[in-house]
Amino acid sequence: MSRKFLKKYLPDSRHVREHRSLKVFGEILNQPSLWLLNRRSVPRAFAIGLFCAFLPIPAQMVAAAAIAIPLSANLPLSIALVWVTNPVTMPPIFWFAYEVGRWILGSPPVVFEVEWSLAWFMEELYIIGGPLLLGSVICGAIAAALGYIGMTLYWRWYVLRIWRTRHRPKVEKVLHLPPPPD
């Protein structure tokens, strides 16, 4: 992923600063380090965004921003990656996280009948809350680690590829080597 690609699809800093849920951070959002796209800030942003995407909380974007700011991760990328869990992907992701937590805790599967009341919701949340939270944190940590390692390796590979293509013609001209086969 090149910087041009990321800049093309990420929201601009003005748009992020003016987002109503991020106004709580105030002037901190003016730090230039939060908007950089470099080999340190992008993998951090991937880790933060993917971890927060797995958290079953309503304010995932605010949580991602709160973690990204002190770690100097790219803020727009951290916030954008939270949307891995959207209304379409959220049910299977949280079901999987619940199953992971249930498996680790050794809990039996829960079978329930839907009853549309607050009392029913709170009771069921009490029953599935522990496995869901544990599974979400574990899946989020794994996704964060894979995102961080993956982006670090990808960034290194991309920079080396660019560097090799820039310096190859000079070596070939000096040594009079034939062009490499395709």
N, C-alpha and C positions, 0 to 999 in steps of 0.2 A: 504494500500500500504506500503509494508515494504521498508526499505532502500535498501535492496538487489535488490528488484524489480526495484526501481527507478534508482539505479546505473547501473543496467543491460541495461536499455533502454535510459538513458540520455547520451549525448555525453560527452567525457572526457574534462577536463579543457583545455588541450593543443589544441584540435580541436576548441573549442569555441574561445579561445584567438586568434587563427590564422585566424578566419573568416574575410574575407575582409571588410565586412560592420561594424564589431565591432572593427577594428583597431583604429578607431577614439578615443576610450576610453583609449588606451595605457596602462600604468602601473597600472591604477586603477583596471584592471581585475585580478591583482595578489593578491587582498585582499582575505584572507582565508574565510571570512564571506560570500562571494558570492558563495561558493561551498559547504557550509554545508547543510545537510539534517536534520533539526530539527523541533521541533513543532512550531517555530516562522517563520523560513524562508520558509517552504513549503506552508503554507496557504497564506503568502504574495505573493509568486511566482504564486500561482493559481489566486489570485485576479488580479495581474498585467497582467499576460498572457491573462486571459480571457477578461479583459477590453480592452487591446490593440488589441485583435483579432477582436473586433467589430468596431474598428476605420477604416473608409474608406480612409486610407492613404497608400502610397506605401512602407513606411519604418516601418512597424509594429515591426519588430525585433529590430531595433535600438531604437524605442520608448520604447519598453519593457525593453531593457537593460538600457536606460537612467533613467527609473523610478526604476528599481530593484537595481541599484547600491547605490543610497543614502538611500534606505529603507532596505538594507542588506537582500534582498530576494535571494533565490537560483536562480542564473543567468541562468543556462541551462534550468531549468524547466520553468522559465518565458518566455524564448525565444521559447521553444518547444511548449508551450500552445498557442502561437500566431497562430500556424498552424491548430488550430480549423477551421479557415477560410482558406481554400485552394481553388484551382480552381474549385473543385467540389461543396464545401459547400458555397462558397462565394455568388453566385447568390441568393439562397433562404434566406440566413442570411441577406444580405443587402436589399433584397426586404421586408423582415419582418421589419427590422429596418426603412426602408422608410415608410412603412404602419403605424408603431407606431408613427413616427414623423408627418406624415400627419394627423393622427387621433388627436394627441395632438394640432396641429396647426389649425385644422379645415379646411385644404386645400382640394379642390376638387381633385378627381383622375386625373392624367395626362394621356392622350392618345396621343401617338405620332407615327409618321411613321419614320422608320429608314432611315437615309440619311447619308452615310459614308463620312462626311466631318468634318473638325475641327470646322467650324462655327456652324454646327448643334450640335456637341457634346458640345461645350461651352454654347450654348443657352439652351440645355436640362439640362446640369449640373447646370446652374443658376436656372432653375425652380425646379429641384428636390433636389438641394444641401442642402437647409435649412432643409426640413423634414428628409432627409437622415442623415445629421449630428446630428440633435437633437435626432432622433430615435436611431442612433448608440451609442451616449453617454448614453442615458437612458438604452438601452439594455445591453451595456457594464458594466454600473454601477450595474445593477441587477445581471448580470452574475458574476461580481467580488464579490459582496456581498455573493451570493450563493456559489461560489467557496471557498471563505475564510471561511465562516461558516461551509460548508460541510467538508472541509479538517481539520478544527480545531476539529470538532466533531469526524470525522473518526480517526484522530490521537489519540485523547483521548481514544476512544473505543478500538483501536488496542493496545495501551500501557496497558490499564487496562486488556485486555484479556491476553496479554503476562504475565503481573504481576500475574494474578490469576492462570494461569497454572503453573508458577514457584513455587508459594507458596502453592498451594493446597496439594501436597504430604506431606509437613511438618506438616500441620494442621491435616491431616488424620492420620498420624503416631502417633502424640501426643495424639489425642483424640480416636484413634482406631475406626474411622468411616469407614463404608463400602464405596466402590467407588460409585460415583454418577451414577445414571442410564443414559443410552444413549438416 
